[in-house]
Amino acid sequence: MAKRGSRPQKDLEAGISAEEARRLARSMMRRQAILGLKAAAVFLILVLGLPLLTQFAPEVTQTPIFGFPLAWFLLALAFYPITWALSAWFVRGSETLEADEARRFRESRR
């Protein structure tokens, strides 16, 4: 009798075992987690960097950029475009990881 909650080790539609499918999924999740941690680190640097810069180097944050002090320029005008660019980088990177994983899978099946 099979354990409760266990799944049979059938071949999936792609012709791989359920165990191999789990291994591929774990590999993909690990690579995407690393990418996510990189994006989160950059975001945290952006979010925490400005207050720290204002605290420890106020003369830098008062440098005028287009008529605004640097701190205001970054908060009001640059923060959202930088966040959008970071998000686009993450999505593009994630799609590239998925395409690479699919290509590696197809090559392993030849």
C-alpha positions in Angstrom: 0.0 0.0 0.0 1.4 3.4 -1.0 2.0 6.1 1.6 -0.7 8.6 2.0 0.1 11.7 -0.1 2.7 10.0 -2.2 2.6 10.2 -5.9 3.2 7.4 -8.3 6.4 7.7 -10.3 4.7 7.8 -13.7 6.3 9.2 -16.8 5.1 12.6 -17.6 3.9 13.8 -21.0 7.5 15.1 -21.7 8.8 11.6 -21.3 10.6 12.2 -18.0 10.0 10.7 -14.6 8.3 12.6 -11.9 11.6 12.6 -9.9 13.5 14.2 -12.8 10.7 16.8 -13.2 11.0 17.7 -9.5 14.8 18.0 -9.9 14.4 20.3 -12.9 11.8 22.4 -11.0 14.1 22.7 -7.9 17.0 23.8 -10.2 14.8 26.4 -11.8 13.5 27.7 -8.5 17.0 27.9 -7.1 18.2 29.9 -10.1 15.2 32.2 -9.9 15.7 32.7 -6.1 19.3 33.8 -6.7 18.1 36.3 -9.3 15.4 37.5 -6.9 17.9 38.0 -4.1 20.1 40.0 -6.5 17.1 42.2 -7.4 16.1 42.6 -3.7 19.7 43.5 -2.8 19.8 46.3 -5.4 16.3 47.5 -4.3 17.4 47.6 -0.6 20.5 49.5 -1.5 18.3 52.0 -3.3 15.8 52.3 -0.4 18.3 52.3 2.4 21.1 54.1 0.6 19.5 57.5 0.3 18.7 57.9 4.0 22.2 56.7 4.9 23.7 59.1 2.4 21.7 61.9 3.8 22.8 61.1 7.3 26.5 60.7 6.6 27.1 62.9 3.6 24.5 65.7 3.6 26.6 67.8 1.3 26.3 65.2 -1.4 22.6 65.0 -1.1 22.3 68.8 -1.4 24.1 68.8 -4.8 21.7 70.4 -7.3 20.5 68.2 -10.2 18.2 70.0 -12.7 17.5 72.6 -10.0 16.6 70.0 -7.3 18.8 68.8 -4.4 20.0 65.3 -5.3 18.0 63.7 -2.5 14.7 65.2 -3.8 15.6 64.4 -7.4 16.2 60.7 -6.5 13.0 60.5 -4.3 10.6 62.4 -6.6 11.9 61.8 -10.1 14.3 58.9 -10.3 13.1 56.4 -7.9 10.2 55.0 -9.9 12.0 54.8 -13.3 14.9 53.0 -11.4 12.4 50.6 -9.8 10.7 49.9 -13.2 14.1 49.3 -14.8 15.0 46.9 -12.0 11.7 45.1 -12.4 12.2 44.8 -16.2 15.7 43.4 -15.6 14.3 40.8 -13.2 11.5 39.8 -15.6 13.9 39.6 -18.5 16.4 37.6 -16.4 13.7 35.2 -15.3 12.5 34.6 -18.9 16.1 34.0 -19.9 16.5 31.5 -17.1 13.4 29.6 -18.2 14.4 29.6 -21.8 17.9 28.3 -20.9 16.4 25.6 -18.7 14.0 24.6 -21.6 17.0 24.5 -24.0 19.1 22.4 -21.6 16.2 20.0 -21.2 15.7 19.6 -24.9 19.4 19.1 -25.5 19.5 16.4 -22.8 16.7 14.5 -24.5 18.6 14.1 -27.8 
